[in-house]
Amino acid sequence: MSTGLPLSPPAAPVAGDVRYPSIEGLRAFDAAARLGSFERAGEELAVTASAVSKRVAALETLLGAPVFRRTAKALLLTAGGRDGNEPKRPLTRHGGRTQLHAIAAARRDGATRCLH
């Protein structure tokens, strides 16, 4: 049932708005980083390679930088991807969200630190 009123655009983000990556995105990143491909990560997570790729892309959008360099044969972690995938601070643990939030906030604020 249509009211005839135009749909309003999505609300602009509020200053200080905190966006966290989804747990599915973090798991997809973790599996792809460990296994070196979206296909193998998909097999481990019981989803398609396309689903893994989309979840990683959403994470990259949040961060404002790629976490993988995609080649024809493999996924290679960028410097930013390696920073987030350190064994002492896995992204799927509670500390990873804080680390990702700091990286995303720095990108939004125009910090010059490069994640590639």
LUMVOSE-147537 format. One record per residue (C-alpha): residue number from 1; residue in three letters; x, y, z. Coordinates in steps of 0.25 Angstrom, whole numbers, plus 2048, in hexadecimal, padded with zeros to 3 digits. Example, Ala and Ser with C-alpha at 12.3 -4.5 7.8 and 13.67 -1.06 7.14 Angstrom:
BEGIN
+-----+------+-----+-----+-----+
|  nr | rest |   x |   y |   z |
+-----+------+-----+-----+-----+
|   1 |  ALA | 831 | 7EE | 81F |
|   2 |  SER | 837 | 7FC | 81D |
+-----+------+-----+-----+-----+
***
This chain:
BEGIN
+-----+------+-----+-----+-----+
|  nr | rest |   x |   y |   z |
+-----+------+-----+-----+-----+
|   1 |  MET | 800 | 800 | 800 |
|   2 |  SER | 806 | 80D | 7FB |
|   3 |  THR | 804 | 81A | 803 |
|   4 |  GLY | 808 | 822 | 7F7 |
|   5 |  LEU | 813 | 829 | 7FF |
|   6 |  PRO | 821 | 829 | 7FA |
|   7 |  LEU | 82B | 821 | 801 |
|   8 |  SER | 835 | 829 | 809 |
|   9 |  PRO | 844 | 826 | 807 |
|  10 |  PRO | 84B | 81E | 811 |
|  11 |  ALA | 850 | 827 | 81D |
|  12 |  ALA | 85E | 82C | 81D |
|  13 |  PRO | 867 | 826 | 827 |
|  14 |  VAL | 867 | 82D | 834 |
|  15 |  ALA | 875 | 833 | 839 |
|  16 |  GLY | 87B | 829 | 842 |
|  17 |  ASP | 873 | 81E | 83C |
|  18 |  VAL | 87A | 810 | 83F |
|  19 |  ARG | 879 | 805 | 835 |
|  20 |  TYR | 87E | 7F8 | 838 |
|  21 |  PRO | 880 | 7ED | 82E |
|  22 |  SER | 877 | 7E1 | 82E |
|  23 |  ILE | 87C | 7D4 | 834 |
|  24 |  GLU | 879 | 7CD | 827 |
|  25 |  GLY | 882 | 7D7 | 820 |
|  26 |  LEU | 88D | 7D5 | 82B |
|  27 |  ARG | 88C | 7C6 | 829 |
|  28 |  ALA | 88D | 7C7 | 81A |
|  29 |  PHE | 899 | 7D0 | 81B |
|  30 |  ASP | 8A0 | 7C6 | 825 |
|  31 |  ALA | 89D | 7BA | 81D |
|  32 |  ALA | 8A1 | 7C0 | 80F |
|  33 |  ALA | 8AE | 7C6 | 816 |
|  34 |  ARG | 8B2 | 7B8 | 81B |
|  35 |  LEU | 8AE | 7B0 | 80F |
|  36 |  GLY | 8B2 | 7B9 | 804 |
|  37 |  SER | 8A5 | 7B9 | 7FC |
|  38 |  PHE | 896 | 7BC | 7FD |
|  39 |  GLU | 893 | 7AE | 7F7 |
|  40 |  ARG | 89A | 7A7 | 803 |
|  41 |  ALA | 894 | 7B1 | 80D |
|  42 |  GLY | 886 | 7AF | 808 |
|  43 |  GLU | 888 | 7A0 | 809 |
|  44 |  GLU | 88D | 7A1 | 817 |
|  45 |  LEU | 881 | 7AB | 81B |
|  46 |  ALA | 877 | 7A3 | 813 |
|  47 |  VAL | 873 | 7AF | 80A |
|  48 |  THR | 877 | 7B2 | 7FB |
|  49 |  ALA | 884 | 7B9 | 7F7 |
|  50 |  SER | 87B | 7C5 | 7F3 |
|  51 |  ALA | 875 | 7C6 | 801 |
|  52 |  VAL | 884 | 7C6 | 807 |
|  53 |  SER | 888 | 7D1 | 7FC |
|  54 |  LYS | 87C | 7DA | 7FF |
|  55 |  ARG | 87E | 7D9 | 80E |
|  56 |  VAL | 88D | 7DD | 80D |
|  57 |  ALA | 889 | 7E8 | 803 |
|  58 |  ALA | 880 | 7ED | 80E |
|  59 |  LEU | 88B | 7ED | 818 |
|  60 |  GLU | 894 | 7F4 | 80E |
|  61 |  THR | 889 | 7FF | 80C |
|  62 |  LEU | 889 | 801 | 81B |
|  63 |  LEU | 898 | 802 | 81C |
|  64 |  GLY | 899 | 80B | 810 |
|  65 |  ALA | 8A4 | 802 | 80A |
|  66 |  PRO | 8A6 | 7F4 | 805 |
|  67 |  VAL | 8AB | 7E9 | 80E |
|  68 |  PHE | 8AF | 7E0 | 802 |
|  69 |  ARG | 8B6 | 7E2 | 7F5 |
|  70 |  ARG | 8AE | 7D8 | 7EC |
|  71 |  THR | 8B7 | 7D1 | 7E1 |
|  72 |  ALA | 8B2 | 7C6 | 7D7 |
|  73 |  LYS | 8B8 | 7BB | 7E0 |
|  74 |  ALA | 8B7 | 7C0 | 7EE |
|  75 |  LEU | 8B3 | 7CA | 7F9 |
|  76 |  LEU | 8BE | 7D2 | 7FF |
|  77 |  LEU | 8BD | 7DA | 80B |
|  78 |  THR | 8C0 | 7E9 | 80A |
|  79 |  ALA | 8C7 | 7F0 | 816 |
|  80 |  GLY | 8BA | 7F4 | 81C |
|  81 |  GLY | 8B5 | 7E5 | 81B |
|  82 |  ARG | 8C1 | 7E0 | 821 |
|  83 |  ASP | 8C0 | 7EA | 82C |
|  84 |  GLY | 8B2 | 7E5 | 82F |
|  85 |  ASN | 8B6 | 7D7 | 82E |
|  86 |  GLU | 8C1 | 7D6 | 838 |
|  87 |  PRO | 8C0 | 7C9 | 840 |
|  88 |  LYS | 8C1 | 7D1 | 84D |
|  89 |  ARG | 8B5 | 7D9 | 849 |
|  90 |  PRO | 8AC | 7D1 | 841 |
|  91 |  LEU | 8A0 | 7D9 | 83B |
|  92 |  THR | 896 | 7CE | 840 |
|  93 |  ARG | 899 | 7D1 | 84E |
|  94 |  HIS | 894 | 7DD | 856 |
|  95 |  GLY | 8A1 | 7E5 | 854 |
|  96 |  GLY | 89F | 7E5 | 845 |
|  97 |  ARG | 893 | 7EE | 845 |
|  98 |  THR | 89A | 7F9 | 84C |
|  99 |  GLN | 8A6 | 7F8 | 843 |
| 100 |  LEU | 89D | 7F8 | 837 |
| 101 |  HIS | 895 | 804 | 83C |
| 102 |  ALA | 8A2 | 80C | 83E |
| 103 |  ILE | 8A6 | 809 | 830 |
| 104 |  ALA | 898 | 80D | 82A |
| 105 |  ALA | 898 | 819 | 833 |
| 106 |  ALA | 8A5 | 81E | 82E |
| 107 |  ARG | 8A1 | 81C | 820 |
| 108 |  ARG | 894 | 824 | 822 |
| 109 |  ASP | 89C | 82F | 828 |
| 110 |  GLY | 8A6 | 830 | 81D |
| 111 |  ALA | 8B2 | 82A | 824 |
| 112 |  THR | 8BE | 827 | 81A |
| 113 |  ARG | 8C1 | 819 | 81F |
| 114 |  CYS | 8C0 | 810 | 813 |
| 115 |  LEU | 8BB | 802 | 814 |
| 116 |  HIS | 8C0 | 7FD | 807 |
+-----+------+-----+-----+-----+
***
